[in-house]
Amino acid sequence: MPKTNKDGSAKQSELPSTLEKSEDKAQRTFAKAHDSAAESYGEGERANRTAYAALKHSYEKVGDHWEPKDEPGPSDTKAEGTRGSPGETAGGVDANASKEHLYDLAKRLQVEGRSTMTKDELVEAIQKANERETRRNR
């Protein structure tokens, strides 16, 4: 089912809950990428993965919504490769961001023990905090 209206805006009823709380540009990015992928691959999981990949290039998940990244680009090792390439996805966390940036996000999300965490531990803790916020606000 198309995620955009005739005017190019995102259909609110078709957006994932985390995008409903995000800015219009994030919504349009996801919706247009999804529609394009659905035309190429058909409706389903692949179209959704493609739309999230496009979104994660410019946005990062913070709590229960998406915010613009400081620098566009791949967000994790999985996004740096091609379809089927090895690597782990960070679930919308910009794992390629600086440790300082990740620490600031962890602070905003009230992650306990953040001051002693490594960069990888911060990514994992932020990912869990994001999932918790999303569940809480659905």
The first five atom37 places (N, CA, C, CB, O) and aatype in JSON, in Angstrom:
{
  "aatype": [12, 14, 11, 16, 2, 11, 3, 7, 15, 0, 11, 5, 15, 6, 10, 14, 15, 16, 10, 6, 11, 15, 6, 3, 11, 0, 5, 1, 16, 13, 0, 11, 0, 8, 3, 15, 0, 0, 6, 15, 18, 7, 6, 7, 6, 1, 0, 2, 1, 16, 0, 18, 0, 0, 10, 11, 8, 15, 18, 6, 11, 19, 7, 3, 8, 17, 6, 14, 11, 3, 6, 14, 7, 14, 15, 3, 16, 11, 0, 6, 7, 16, 1, 7, 15, 14, 7, 6, 16, 0, 7, 7, 19, 3, 0, 2, 0, 15, 11, 6, 8, 10, 18, 3, 10, 0, 11, 1, 10, 5, 19, 6, 7, 1, 15, 16, 12, 16, 11, 3, 6, 10, 19, 6, 0, 9, 5, 11, 0, 2, 6, 1, 6, 16, 1, 1, 2, 1],
  "atom_mask": [
    [1, 1, 1, 1, 1],
    [1, 1, 1, 1, 1],
    [1, 1, 1, 1, 1],
    [1, 1, 1, 1, 1],
    [1, 1, 1, 1, 1],
    [1, 1, 1, 1, 1],
    [1, 1, 1, 1, 1],
    [1, 1, 1, 0, 1],
    [1, 1, 1, 1, 1],
    [1, 1, 1, 1, 1],
    [1, 1, 1, 1, 1],
    [1, 1, 1, 1, 1],
    [1, 1, 1, 1, 1],
    [1, 1, 1, 1, 1],
    [1, 1, 1, 1, 1],
    [1, 1, 1, 1, 1],
    [1, 1, 1, 1, 1],
    [1, 1, 1, 1, 1],
    [1, 1, 1, 1, 1],
    [1, 1, 1, 1, 1],
    [1, 1, 1, 1, 1],
    [1, 1, 1, 1, 1],
    [1, 1, 1, 1, 1],
    [1, 1, 1, 1, 1],
    [1, 1, 1, 1, 1],
    [1, 1, 1, 1, 1],
    [1, 1, 1, 1, 1],
    [1, 1, 1, 1, 1],
    [1, 1, 1, 1, 1],
    [1, 1, 1, 1, 1],
    [1, 1, 1, 1, 1],
    [1, 1, 1, 1, 1],
    [1, 1, 1, 1, 1],
    [1, 1, 1, 1, 1],
    [1, 1, 1, 1, 1],
    [1, 1, 1, 1, 1],
    [1, 1, 1, 1, 1],
    [1, 1, 1, 1, 1],
    [1, 1, 1, 1, 1],
    [1, 1, 1, 1, 1],
    [1, 1, 1, 1, 1],
    [1, 1, 1, 0, 1],
    [1, 1, 1, 1, 1],
    [1, 1, 1, 0, 1],
    [1, 1, 1, 1, 1],
    [1, 1, 1, 1, 1],
    [1, 1, 1, 1, 1],
    [1, 1, 1, 1, 1],
    [1, 1, 1, 1, 1],
    [1, 1, 1, 1, 1],
    [1, 1, 1, 1, 1],
    [1, 1, 1, 1, 1],
    [1, 1, 1, 1, 1],
    [1, 1, 1, 1, 1],
    [1, 1, 1, 1, 1],
    [1, 1, 1, 1, 1],
    [1, 1, 1, 1, 1],
    [1, 1, 1, 1, 1],
    [1, 1, 1, 1, 1],
    [1, 1, 1, 1, 1],
    [1, 1, 1, 1, 1],
    [1, 1, 1, 1, 1],
    [1, 1, 1, 0, 1],
    [1, 1, 1, 1, 1],
    [1, 1, 1, 1, 1],
    [1, 1, 1, 1, 1],
    [1, 1, 1, 1, 1],
    [1, 1, 1, 1, 1],
    [1, 1, 1, 1, 1],
    [1, 1, 1, 1, 1],
    [1, 1, 1, 1, 1],
    [1, 1, 1, 1, 1],
    [1, 1, 1, 0, 1],
    [1, 1, 1, 1, 1],
    [1, 1, 1, 1, 1],
    [1, 1, 1, 1, 1],
    [1, 1, 1, 1, 1],
    [1, 1, 1, 1, 1],
    [1, 1, 1, 1, 1],
    [1, 1, 1, 1, 1],
    [1, 1, 1, 0, 1],
    [1, 1, 1, 1, 1],
    [1, 1, 1, 1, 1],
    [1, 1, 1, 0, 1],
    [1, 1, 1, 1, 1],
    [1, 1, 1, 1, 1],
    [1, 1, 1, 0, 1],
    [1, 1, 1, 1, 1],
    [1, 1, 1, 1, 1],
    [1, 1, 1, 1, 1],
    [1, 1, 1, 0, 1],
    [1, 1, 1, 0, 1],
    [1, 1, 1, 1, 1],
    [1, 1, 1, 1, 1],
    [1, 1, 1, 1, 1],
    [1, 1, 1, 1, 1],
    [1, 1, 1, 1, 1],
    [1, 1, 1, 1, 1],
    [1, 1, 1, 1, 1],
    [1, 1, 1, 1, 1],
    [1, 1, 1, 1, 1],
    [1, 1, 1, 1, 1],
    [1, 1, 1, 1, 1],
    [1, 1, 1, 1, 1],
    [1, 1, 1, 1, 1],
    [1, 1, 1, 1, 1],
    [1, 1, 1, 1, 1],
    [1, 1, 1, 1, 1],
    [1, 1, 1, 1, 1],
    [1, 1, 1, 1, 1],
    [1, 1, 1, 1, 1],
    [1, 1, 1, 1, 1],
    [1, 1, 1, 0, 1],
    [1, 1, 1, 1, 1],
    [1, 1, 1, 1, 1],
    [1, 1, 1, 1, 1],
    [1, 1, 1, 1, 1],
    [1, 1, 1, 1, 1],
    [1, 1, 1, 1, 1],
    [1, 1, 1, 1, 1],
    [1, 1, 1, 1, 1],
    [1, 1, 1, 1, 1],
    [1, 1, 1, 1, 1],
    [1, 1, 1, 1, 1],
    [1, 1, 1, 1, 1],
    [1, 1, 1, 1, 1],
    [1, 1, 1, 1, 1],
    [1, 1, 1, 1, 1],
    [1, 1, 1, 1, 1],
    [1, 1, 1, 1, 1],
    [1, 1, 1, 1, 1],
    [1, 1, 1, 1, 1],
    [1, 1, 1, 1, 1],
    [1, 1, 1, 1, 1],
    [1, 1, 1, 1, 1],
    [1, 1, 1, 1, 1],
    [1, 1, 1, 1, 1],
    [1, 1, 1, 1, 1]
  ],
  "atom_positions": [
    [[0.84, -1.18, 0.0], [0.0, 0.0, 0.0], [0.89, 1.24, 0.0], [-0.96, 0.0, 1.22], [1.83, 1.33, 0.79]],
    [[0.61, 2.2, -0.87], [1.45, 3.4, -0.93], [1.49, 4.14, 0.4], [0.94, 4.34, -2.03], [0.5, 4.21, 1.13]],
    [[2.65, 4.69, 0.69], [2.85, 5.43, 1.94], [2.81, 6.94, 1.71], [4.17, 5.03, 2.58], [2.89, 7.71, 2.67]],
    [[2.68, 7.36, 0.44], [2.62, 8.8, 0.16], [1.29, 9.17, -0.47], [3.77, 9.22, -0.76], [0.64, 8.36, -1.13]],
    [[0.9, 10.43, -0.24], [-0.29, 10.99, -0.87], [0.11, 11.51, -2.24], [-0.92, 12.13, 0.01], [1.29, 11.53, -2.59]],
    [[-0.88, 11.93, -3.03], [-0.6, 12.46, -4.36], [0.31, 13.67, -4.34], [-1.89, 12.81, -5.06], [1.05, 13.91, -5.3]],
    [[0.26, 14.45, -3.26], [1.1, 15.65, -3.16], [2.53, 15.33, -2.67], [0.46, 16.66, -2.22], [3.34, 16.24, -2.52]],
    [[2.82, 14.05, -2.43], [4.16, 13.66, -2.0], [4.34, 13.59, -0.5], [0.0, 0.0, 0.0], [5.38, 13.14, -0.02]],
    [[3.33, 14.03, 0.26], [3.43, 13.96, 1.71], [3.18, 12.53, 2.18], [2.42, 14.94, 2.37], [2.57, 11.72, 1.47]],
    [[3.65, 12.23, 3.36], [3.49, 10.88, 3.92], [2.08, 10.69, 4.44], [4.52, 10.63, 5.05], [1.49, 11.59, 5.04]],
    [[1.52, 9.49, 4.2], [0.22, 9.14, 4.77], [0.43, 8.78, 6.23], [-0.45, 7.95, 3.99], [1.09, 7.79, 6.55]],
    [[-0.13, 9.58, 7.11], [0.07, 9.38, 8.54], [-0.39, 8.0, 9.0], [-0.66, 10.45, 9.32], [0.23, 7.39, 9.87]],
    [[-1.47, 7.51, 8.42], [-2.03, 6.22, 8.83], [-1.14, 5.04, 8.42], [-3.41, 6.04, 8.24], [-1.32, 3.93, 8.92]],
    [[-0.2, 5.26, 7.53], [0.66, 4.19, 7.02], [2.05, 4.19, 7.64], [0.77, 4.3, 5.53], [2.85, 3.3, 7.35]],
    [[2.36, 5.17, 8.48], [3.71, 5.3, 9.03], [3.89, 4.45, 10.29], [4.01, 6.76, 9.34], [2.95, 4.29, 11.07]],
    [[5.1, 3.91, 10.49], [5.4, 3.27, 11.77], [5.29, 4.29, 12.89], [6.83, 2.63, 11.75], [5.46, 5.49, 12.66]],
    [[5.0, 3.83, 14.09], [4.74, 4.75, 15.22], [5.92, 5.68, 15.5], [4.42, 3.95, 16.47], [5.71, 6.82, 15.91]],
    [[7.15, 5.21, 15.3], [8.31, 6.05, 15.58], [8.42, 7.2, 14.58], [9.59, 5.22, 15.55], [9.01, 8.24, 14.89]],
    [[7.87, 7.02, 13.4], [7.91, 8.1, 12.41], [6.76, 9.08, 12.58], [7.88, 7.53, 11.01], [6.87, 10.23, 12.15]],
    [[5.67, 8.65, 13.19], [4.55, 9.56, 13.44], [5.0, 10.72, 14.32], [3.39, 8.8, 14.11], [4.44, 11.82, 14.24]],
    [[6.01, 10.49, 15.17], [6.49, 11.5, 16.1], [7.71, 12.24, 15.56], [6.84, 10.86, 17.44], [8.3, 13.06, 16.28]],
    [[8.08, 11.98, 14.33], [9.28, 12.57, 13.73], [8.91, 13.7, 12.77], [10.1, 11.49, 13.0], [7.75, 13.86, 12.41]],
    [[9.92, 14.47, 12.37], [9.67, 15.61, 11.49], [9.19, 15.15, 10.1], [10.94, 16.46, 11.35], [9.4, 14.01, 9.7]],
    [[8.54, 16.09, 9.39], [7.95, 15.79, 8.08], [8.96, 15.23, 7.1], [7.32, 17.03, 7.49], [8.65, 14.3, 6.35]],
    [[10.17, 15.77, 7.08], [11.17, 15.31, 6.11], [11.52, 13.84, 6.35], [12.45, 16.17, 6.19], [11.69, 13.08, 5.4]],
    [[11.63, 13.42, 7.6], [11.9, 12.01, 7.91], [10.74, 11.14, 7.42], [12.11, 11.81, 9.44], [10.96, 10.06, 6.87]],
    [[9.53, 11.61, 7.63], [8.36, 10.87, 7.18], [8.36, 10.72, 5.66], [7.08, 11.56, 7.65], [8.1, 9.64, 5.14]],
    [[8.63, 11.82, 4.95], [8.66, 11.78, 3.48], [9.77, 10.87, 2.97], [8.84, 13.19, 2.9], [9.58, 10.11, 2.02]],
    [[10.95, 10.93, 3.61], [12.08, 10.09, 3.21], [11.69, 8.63, 3.28], [13.31, 10.36, 4.1], [11.9, 7.88, 2.32]],
    [[11.12, 8.22, 4.4], [10.7, 6.83, 4.57], [9.62, 6.46, 3.56], [10.2, 6.59, 6.0], [9.71, 5.43, 2.88]],
    [[8.59, 7.3, 3.46], [7.44, 6.99, 2.61], [7.83, 6.88, 1.13], [6.36, 8.05, 2.78], [7.42, 5.95, 0.44]],
    [[8.62, 7.83, 0.65], [9.01, 7.8, -0.77], [9.94, 6.62, -1.06], [9.71, 9.11, -1.16], [9.81, 5.98, -2.11]],
    [[10.86, 6.33, -0.15], [11.74, 5.17, -0.35], [10.94, 3.88, -0.32], [12.84, 5.13, 0.74], [11.21, 2.97, -1.1]],
    [[9.96, 3.81, 0.55], [9.12, 2.61, 0.63], [8.34, 2.42, -0.67], [8.15, 2.69, 1.82], [8.31, 1.33, -1.22]],
    [[7.71, 3.49, -1.14], [6.92, 3.39, -2.37], [7.77, 2.98, -3.56], [6.22, 4.71, -2.66], [7.36, 2.15, -4.37]],
    [[8.95, 3.55, -3.66], [9.86, 3.2, -4.76], [10.28, 1.73, -4.66], [11.1, 4.12, -4.75], [10.3, 1.01, -5.66]],
    [[10.62, 1.29, -3.45], [11.04, -0.1, -3.25], [9.88, -1.06, -3.5], [11.58, -0.3, -1.83], [10.08, -2.15, -4.05]],
    [[8.68, -0.67, -3.12], [7.51, -1.54, -3.34], [7.25, -1.7, -4.84], [6.26, -0.96, -2.64], [6.83, -2.77, -5.28]],
    [[7.5, -0.65, -5.62], [7.36, -0.76, -7.08], [8.38, -1.74, -7.65], [7.53, 0.61, -7.74], [8.07, -2.5, -8.56]],
    [[9.6, -1.71, -7.11], [10.67, -2.57, -7.63], [10.59, -4.0, -7.11], [12.0, -1.98, -7.26], [10.75, -4.95, -7.88]],
    [[10.33, -4.16, -5.8], [10.42, -5.47, -5.17], [9.08, -6.04, -4.75], [11.31, -5.4, -3.99], [8.99, -7.21, -4.39]],
    [[8.04, -5.24, -4.8], [6.74, -5.67, -4.28], [6.61, -5.26, -2.82], [0.0, 0.0, 0.0], [7.6, -4.95, -2.15]],
    [[5.39, -5.26, -2.35], [5.09, -4.88, -0.97], [5.64, -5.95, -0.03], [3.56, -4.69, -0.75], [5.58, -7.14, -0.34]],
    [[6.16, -5.53, 1.11], [6.61, -6.51, 2.09], [7.89, -6.11, 2.79], [0.0, 0.0, 0.0], [8.27, -4.94, 2.82]],
    [[8.53, -7.13, 3.36], [9.7, -6.9, 4.21], [10.83, -6.18, 3.49], [10.2, -8.2, 4.75], [11.47, -5.3, 4.06]],
    [[11.1, -6.55, 2.24], [12.21, -5.93, 1.52], [11.97, -4.44, 1.29], [12.44, -6.62, 0.18], [12.89, -3.64, 1.4]],
    [[10.73, -4.07, 0.98], [10.4, -2.66, 0.8], [10.57, -1.91, 2.12], [8.95, -2.5, 0.27], [11.07, -0.78, 2.13]],
    [[10.17, -2.52, 3.22], [10.34, -1.88, 4.53], [11.81, -1.74, 4.89], [9.62, -2.68, 5.61], [12.22, -0.68, 5.37]],
    [[12.62, -2.77, 4.66], [14.06, -2.69, 4.95], [14.72, -1.59, 4.13], [14.75, -4.04, 4.67], [15.56, -0.84, 4.64]],
    [[14.34, -1.5, 2.87], [14.9, -0.47, 1.99], [14.53, 0.94, 2.49], [14.4, -0.66, 0.55], [15.37, 1.84, 2.48]],
    [[13.29, 1.11, 2.91], [12.85, 2.42, 3.41], [13.59, 2.8, 4.69], [11.33, 2.41, 3.67], [14.0, 3.95, 4.86]],
    [[13.77, 1.82, 5.59], [14.51, 2.12, 6.82], [15.98, 2.43, 6.51], [14.42, 0.94, 7.8], [16.58, 3.28, 7.16]],
    [[16.55, 1.74, 5.53], [17.95, 2.02, 5.16], [18.09, 3.45, 4.66], [18.43, 1.03, 4.08], [19.05, 4.14, 5.01]],
    [[17.15, 3.9, 3.84], [17.18, 5.28, 3.35], [17.02, 6.27, 4.5], [16.07, 5.51, 2.3], [17.71, 7.29, 4.54]],
    [[16.13, 5.97, 5.41], [15.9, 6.84, 6.57], [17.16, 6.93, 7.43], [14.72, 6.32, 7.41], [17.55, 8.02, 7.85]],
    [[17.79, 5.78, 7.7], [18.96, 5.74, 8.59], [20.18, 6.43, 7.99], [19.3, 4.32, 8.92], [21.14, 6.69, 8.71]],
    [[20.16, 6.72, 6.7], [21.28, 7.43, 6.08], [21.34, 8.87, 6.58], [21.15, 7.4, 4.54], [22.42, 9.44, 6.71]],
    [[20.18, 9.46, 6.87], [20.12, 10.87, 7.29], [19.57, 11.09, 8.69], [19.29, 11.64, 6.32], [19.67, 12.19, 9.23]],
    [[18.99, 10.06, 9.28], [18.36, 10.18, 10.59], [18.84, 9.08, 11.52], [16.84, 10.15, 10.46], [19.27, 8.02, 11.08]],
    [[18.74, 9.36, 12.84], [19.05, 8.35, 13.84], [17.88, 8.28, 14.81], [20.39, 8.67, 14.59], [17.2, 9.27, 15.07]],
    [[17.68, 7.08, 15.35], [16.58, 6.9, 16.29], [17.02, 7.36, 17.67], [16.13, 5.42, 16.32], [18.07, 6.96, 18.18]],
    [[16.2, 8.22, 18.26], [16.46, 8.74, 19.6], [15.18, 8.55, 20.39], [16.92, 10.26, 19.58], [14.19, 9.25, 20.18]],
    [[15.19, 7.59, 21.3], [13.98, 7.28, 22.07], [12.91, 6.72, 21.17], [0.0, 0.0, 0.0], [13.11, 5.66, 20.56]],
    [[11.78, 7.4, 21.08], [10.66, 6.89, 20.29], [10.43, 7.66, 18.99], [9.4, 6.94, 21.11], [9.34, 7.62, 18.43]],
    [[11.48, 8.36, 18.5], [11.34, 9.12, 17.25], [12.7, 9.2, 16.54], [10.79, 10.56, 17.54], [13.71, 8.73, 17.06]],
    [[12.7, 9.8, 15.36], [13.91, 9.93, 14.54], [14.33, 11.4, 14.48], [13.69, 9.37, 13.11], [13.49, 12.28, 14.32]],
    [[15.64, 11.64, 14.62], [16.19, 13.0, 14.55], [17.28, 13.05, 13.49], [16.76, 13.44, 15.93], [17.94, 12.04, 13.23]],
    [[17.47, 14.23, 12.85], [18.52, 14.34, 11.83], [19.9, 14.06, 12.42], [18.49, 15.74, 11.19], [20.21, 14.46, 13.54]],
    [[20.72, 13.36, 11.63], [22.1, 13.09, 12.03], [22.94, 14.33, 11.75], [22.67, 11.85, 11.3], [22.59, 15.13, 10.88]],
    [[24.04, 14.47, 12.47], [24.96, 15.58, 12.23], [25.59, 15.46, 10.85], [26.05, 15.63, 13.31], [25.74, 16.46, 10.14]],
    [[25.94, 14.25, 10.46], [26.56, 13.98, 9.16], [25.82, 12.82, 8.5], [28.08, 13.66, 9.32], [25.7, 11.76, 9.1]],
    [[25.33, 13.0, 7.27], [24.67, 11.87, 6.6], [25.68, 10.78, 6.25], [23.94, 12.35, 5.33], [26.86, 11.05, 6.05]],
    [[25.19, 9.57, 6.19], [26.04, 8.44, 5.83], [25.57, 7.18, 6.5], [0.0, 0.0, 0.0], [24.62, 7.2, 7.27]],
    [[26.25, 6.06, 6.22], [25.84, 4.79, 6.82], [25.91, 4.86, 8.34], [26.72, 3.64, 6.31], [26.8, 5.5, 8.91]],
    [[24.96, 4.21, 8.98], [24.86, 4.31, 10.44], [25.54, 3.17, 11.18], [23.43, 4.36, 10.84], [25.76, 3.26, 12.39]],
    [[25.88, 2.09, 10.49], [26.52, 0.95, 11.15], [27.21, 0.08, 10.1], [25.47, 0.12, 11.95], [27.13, 0.37, 8.9]],
    [[27.89, -0.97, 10.53], [28.65, -1.8, 9.59], [27.74, -2.49, 8.58], [29.46, -2.85, 10.34], [28.15, -2.7, 7.44]],
    [[26.54, -2.85, 8.98], [25.6, -3.49, 8.05], [25.22, -2.52, 6.93], [24.33, -3.97, 8.8], [25.14, -2.91, 5.77]],
    [[25.0, -1.26, 7.27], [24.61, -0.26, 6.29], [25.75, 0.12, 5.35], [24.09, 0.98, 6.99], [25.51, 0.62, 4.25]],
    [[26.98, -0.11, 5.76], [28.13, 0.21, 4.91], [28.27, -0.77, 3.76], [29.4, 0.22, 5.74], [28.87, -0.43, 2.73]],
    [[27.74, -1.98, 3.91], [27.87, -3.01, 2.89], [26.7, -3.02, 1.92], [0.0, 0.0, 0.0], [25.95, -2.04, 1.8]],
    [[26.56, -4.13, 1.24], [25.46, -4.33, 0.3], [24.5, -5.36, 0.89], [25.98, -4.78, -1.11], [24.76, -5.93, 1.94]],
    [[23.41, -5.58, 0.2], [22.42, -6.55, 0.67], [23.1, -7.89, 0.91], [21.26, -6.69, -0.35], [23.82, -8.4, 0.05]],
    [[22.88, -8.46, 2.07], [23.44, -9.75, 2.4], [24.85, -9.69, 2.97], [0.0, 0.0, 0.0], [25.42, -10.73, 3.31]],
    [[25.42, -8.49, 3.08], [26.78, -8.39, 3.6], [26.77, -8.64, 5.11], [27.4, -7.01, 3.28], [25.76, -8.41, 5.78]],
    [[27.9, -9.12, 5.63], [27.95, -9.39, 7.07], [27.95, -8.1, 7.88], [29.19, -10.23, 7.41], [28.19, -7.01, 7.35]],
    [[27.68, -8.24, 9.14], [27.68, -7.08, 10.02], [26.39, -7.01, 10.79], [0.0, 0.0, 0.0], [25.39, -7.64, 10.44]],
    [[26.42, -6.25, 11.83], [25.25, -6.09, 12.7], [24.62, -4.73, 12.45], [25.64, -6.25, 14.19], [25.31, -3.74, 12.22]],
    [[23.31, -4.7, 12.52], [22.6, -3.43, 12.46], [22.48, -2.89, 13.88], [21.2, -3.59, 11.8], [22.4, -3.66, 14.84]],
    [[22.47, -1.59, 14.02], [22.38, -0.98, 15.34], [20.97, -0.46, 15.62], [23.39, 0.17, 15.47], [20.76, 0.32, 16.55]],
    [[20.0, -0.88, 14.82], [18.61, -0.52, 15.09], [18.3, 0.95, 15.05], [0.0, 0.0, 0.0], [17.44, 1.42, 15.8]],
    [[18.96, 1.69, 14.19], [18.69, 3.13, 14.08], [19.66, 3.99, 14.85], [0.0, 0.0, 0.0], [19.67, 5.21, 14.68]],
    [[20.5, 3.38, 15.7], [21.52, 4.14, 16.42], [22.66, 4.4, 15.45], [22.02, 3.38, 17.71], [23.07, 3.49, 14.73]],
    [[23.17, 5.61, 15.42], [24.29, 5.94, 14.53], [25.59, 5.46, 15.17], [24.36, 7.48, 14.25], [26.28, 6.21, 15.85]],
    [[25.9, 4.19, 14.95], [27.08, 3.57, 15.55], [28.38, 4.17, 15.03], [27.08, 2.06, 15.29], [29.44, 3.99, 15.64]],
    [[28.32, 4.89, 13.92], [29.52, 5.54, 13.36], [29.73, 6.94, 13.93], [29.41, 5.61, 11.84], [30.71, 7.6, 13.59]],
    [[28.85, 7.39, 14.79], [29.0, 8.71, 15.43], [30.13, 8.64, 16.45], [27.67, 9.16, 16.11], [30.59, 7.56, 16.82]],
    [[30.57, 9.8, 16.89], [31.64, 9.86, 17.89], [31.14, 9.33, 19.23], [32.16, 11.31, 18.04], [29.94, 9.31, 19.51]],
    [[32.08, 8.92, 20.05], [31.74, 8.44, 21.39], [31.08, 9.57, 22.19], [33.0, 7.92, 22.14], [30.16, 9.32, 22.97]],
    [[31.55, 10.78, 21.99], [30.98, 11.94, 22.68], [29.5, 12.11, 22.33], [31.76, 13.22, 22.32], [28.67, 12.34, 23.21]],
    [[29.18, 11.99, 21.04], [27.79, 12.1, 20.6], [26.94, 10.99, 21.23], [27.7, 12.04, 19.05], [25.85, 11.24, 21.72]],
    [[27.47, 9.77, 21.2], [26.73, 8.64, 21.78], [26.53, 8.83, 23.28], [27.47, 7.32, 21.51], [25.47, 8.51, 23.82]],
    [[27.55, 9.35, 23.95], [27.44, 9.63, 25.39], [26.33, 10.66, 25.64], [28.8, 10.14, 25.96], [25.53, 10.49, 26.56]],
    [[26.28, 11.71, 24.84], [25.24, 12.74, 25.0], [23.84, 12.15, 24.8], [25.48, 13.88, 24.01], [22.91, 12.5, 25.53]],
    [[23.7, 11.26, 23.8], [22.41, 10.6, 23.59], [22.05, 9.73, 24.79], [22.43, 9.75, 22.31], [20.91, 9.74, 25.26]],
    [[23.03, 8.98, 25.29], [22.8, 8.13, 26.44], [22.37, 8.96, 27.65], [24.06, 7.31, 26.78], [21.53, 8.54, 28.44]],
    [[22.95, 10.12, 27.78], [22.59, 11.02, 28.88], [21.14, 11.48, 28.72], [23.54, 12.25, 28.93], [20.38, 11.48, 29.69]],
    [[20.76, 11.89, 27.5], [19.38, 12.31, 27.23], [18.38, 11.19, 27.51], [19.24, 12.77, 25.78], [17.27, 11.44, 27.98]],
    [[18.8, 9.95, 27.22], [17.93, 8.79, 27.42], [18.04, 8.21, 28.82], [18.24, 7.72, 26.39], [17.43, 7.19, 29.13]],
    [[18.83, 8.87, 29.66], [19.03, 8.48, 31.06], [19.54, 7.04, 31.21], [17.73, 8.63, 31.83], [19.05, 6.28, 32.04]],
    [[20.53, 6.69, 30.38], [21.16, 5.38, 30.46], [22.1, 5.39, 31.66], [21.93, 5.03, 29.13], [22.99, 6.23, 31.76]],
    [[21.89, 4.45, 32.57], [22.74, 4.37, 33.76], [24.07, 3.7, 33.43], [22.01, 3.6, 34.88], [24.13, 2.78, 32.62]],
    [[25.14, 4.17, 34.07], [26.47, 3.6, 33.89], [27.17, 4.05, 32.62], [0.0, 0.0, 0.0], [28.2, 3.49, 32.25]],
    [[26.62, 5.04, 31.95], [27.16, 5.48, 30.66], [28.59, 5.99, 30.74], [26.28, 6.57, 30.09], [29.34, 5.86, 29.76]],
    [[28.99, 6.55, 31.84], [30.32, 7.17, 31.94], [31.45, 6.14, 31.87], [30.43, 7.96, 33.23], [32.58, 6.51, 31.55]],
    [[31.17, 4.89, 32.17], [32.21, 3.86, 32.13], [32.1, 2.95, 30.9], [32.15, 3.01, 33.39], [32.87, 2.0, 30.77]],
    [[31.15, 3.23, 30.02], [30.91, 2.37, 28.86], [31.85, 2.67, 27.7], [29.47, 2.5, 28.39], [32.27, 3.8, 27.5]],
    [[32.16, 1.61, 26.94], [32.89, 1.77, 25.7], [31.91, 2.26, 24.63], [33.58, 0.42, 25.27], [30.7, 2.32, 24.87]],
    [[32.42, 2.59, 23.47], [31.56, 3.05, 22.39], [30.55, 1.97, 22.0], [32.4, 3.45, 21.17], [29.37, 2.27, 21.83]],
    [[31.0, 0.73, 21.87], [30.09, -0.37, 21.52], [29.03, -0.59, 22.59], [30.88, -1.66, 21.31], [27.88, -0.88, 22.27]],
    [[29.42, -0.45, 23.85], [28.46, -0.6, 24.94], [27.43, 0.53, 24.93], [29.18, -0.65, 26.29], [26.26, 0.31, 25.23]],
    [[27.87, 1.74, 24.59], [26.94, 2.87, 24.48], [25.93, 2.61, 23.37], [27.71, 4.18, 24.2], [24.73, 2.85, 23.57]],
    [[26.39, 2.12, 22.22], [25.47, 1.83, 21.1], [24.42, 0.82, 21.56], [26.26, 1.27, 19.87], [23.23, 1.02, 21.32]],
    [[24.85, -0.25, 22.2], [23.92, -1.28, 22.67], [22.94, -0.72, 23.72], [24.69, -2.47, 23.25], [21.75, -1.02, 23.67]],
    [[23.44, 0.07, 24.65], [22.59, 0.65, 25.69], [21.58, 1.63, 25.1], [23.45, 1.36, 26.75], [20.43, 1.66, 25.53]],
    [[21.99, 2.42, 24.12], [21.08, 3.36, 23.46], [20.01, 2.59, 22.7], [21.85, 4.31, 22.51], [18.84, 2.96, 22.72]],
    [[20.42, 1.53, 22.04], [19.48, 0.7, 21.29], [18.4, 0.15, 22.24], [20.22, -0.46, 20.58], [17.21, 0.19, 21.92]],
    [[18.81, -0.34, 23.4], [17.85, -0.87, 24.38], [16.96, 0.25, 24.92], [18.59, -1.56, 25.53], [15.76, 0.05, 25.11]],
    [[17.53, 1.41, 25.18], [16.74, 2.55, 25.66], [15.73, 2.99, 24.61], [17.66, 3.73, 26.05], [14.59, 3.33, 24.95]],
    [[16.13, 2.99, 23.34], [15.21, 3.34, 22.26], [14.03, 2.36, 22.21], [15.94, 3.35, 20.91], [12.88, 2.76, 22.09]],
    [[14.34, 1.07, 22.31], [13.29, 0.05, 22.28], [12.33, 0.23, 23.45], [13.9, -1.36, 22.31], [11.12, 0.1, 23.29]],
    [[12.88, 0.52, 24.63], [12.07, 0.73, 25.82], [11.14, 1.93, 25.63], [12.97, 0.95, 27.05], [9.95, 1.85, 25.95]],
    [[11.68, 3.05, 25.11], [10.88, 4.26, 24.88], [9.78, 4.01, 23.85], [11.77, 5.43, 24.42], [8.65, 4.47, 24.01]],
    [[10.12, 3.3, 22.81], [9.14, 3.0, 21.76], [8.0, 2.17, 22.33], [9.81, 2.25, 20.58], [6.83, 2.47, 22.09]],
    [[8.33, 1.11, 23.09], [7.28, 0.28, 23.71], [6.41, 1.12, 24.65], [7.92, -0.9, 24.48], [5.19, 0.98, 24.65]],
    [[7.02, 1.96, 25.43], [6.3, 2.78, 26.42], [5.34, 3.76, 25.75], [7.3, 3.54, 27.3], [4.28, 4.05, 26.29]],
    [[5.7, 4.27, 24.58], [4.91, 5.33, 23.95], [4.02, 4.85, 22.79], [5.83, 6.39, 23.44], [3.5, 5.67, 22.03]],
    [[3.86, 3.58, 22.66], [2.96, 3.08, 21.59], [1.54, 3.18, 22.02], [3.28, 1.64, 21.23], [0.64, 2.81, 21.26]]
  ]
}
